[in-house]
């Protein structure tokens, strides 16, 4: 896994509640291998903006999941 990050943007704990909590800055680019596929994600730009709370409402027909299910999925991706 390769990770590129910056401390220059000034976001406090930008990776909290993620498997990347140990990364001390905002991740701008990272690469992981999952099931022999390379995933390379790169930020093109950083925009500071606010979003209405409604954007986080669960749409009709979708179901909420537990944090445990999410963590298990993330761990399976991280451990490839």
C-alpha positions in Angstrom: 0.0 0.0 0.0 1.3 3.5 -0.9 -0.2 6.6 0.6 0.6 10.3 0.0 -0.8 12.9 2.4 -0.4 16.4 3.5 -0.6 18.2 6.8 -0.8 21.6 5.1 -4.6 21.7 4.7 -5.4 21.9 8.4 -8.1 19.4 8.9 -8.1 17.9 12.4 -8.0 14.1 12.4 -9.0 13.8 8.7 -8.9 10.0 8.8 -10.8 9.4 12.1 -13.1 6.3 12.1 -11.3 4.8 9.2 -8.5 2.1 8.9 -6.2 5.0 8.0 -6.4 6.7 11.5 -2.7 6.4 11.9 -2.1 8.6 8.8 -1.5 12.1 10.4 -2.7 14.2 7.4 -5.3 14.4 4.7 -4.8 11.6 2.2 -4.3 13.0 -1.3 -3.4 9.8 -3.1 -3.4 6.1 -2.2 -3.1 2.7 -3.8 -4.2 -0.6 -2.5 -4.4 -4.1 -4.0 -7.6 -6.0 -3.6 -8.2 -9.4 -5.2 -5.2 -8.8 -7.5 -6.7 -5.5 -8.7 -4.8 -2.3 -8.1 -7.0 0.6 -6.9 -5.3 4.0 -7.3 -7.2 7.0 -6.0 -5.9 10.5 -6.4 -7.4 13.8 -5.3 -7.7 16.3 -8.2 -8.5 19.2 -5.9 -9.6 20.0 -2.4 -12.7 22.2 -2.0 -14.0 23.4 1.4 -17.8 23.6 1.4 -20.7 22.8 3.7 -23.4 20.3 3.0 -27.0 20.2 4.3 -27.7 17.5 6.9 -30.3 15.9 4.6 -27.6 14.7 2.2 -26.8 12.0 4.8 -30.4 10.7 5.0 -30.8 7.1 4.0 -32.8 6.9 0.7 -36.0 4.9 0.4 -35.3 1.3 -0.4 -31.8 1.3 1.3 -31.0 -0.2 4.7 -28.7 1.0 7.4 -25.7 -1.2 8.2 -23.8 -1.7 11.4 -20.4 -0.3 12.1 -19.2 -3.9 12.6 -20.3 -4.9 9.1 -18.5 -1.9 7.6 -15.3 -2.6 9.6 -15.3 -6.2 8.5 -15.7 -5.2 4.9 -12.9 -2.6 5.1 -10.6 -5.1 6.9 -11.2 -7.6 4.1 -10.2 -5.0 1.6 -7.1 -3.9 3.5 -5.9 -7.4 4.1 -6.6 -8.3 0.4 
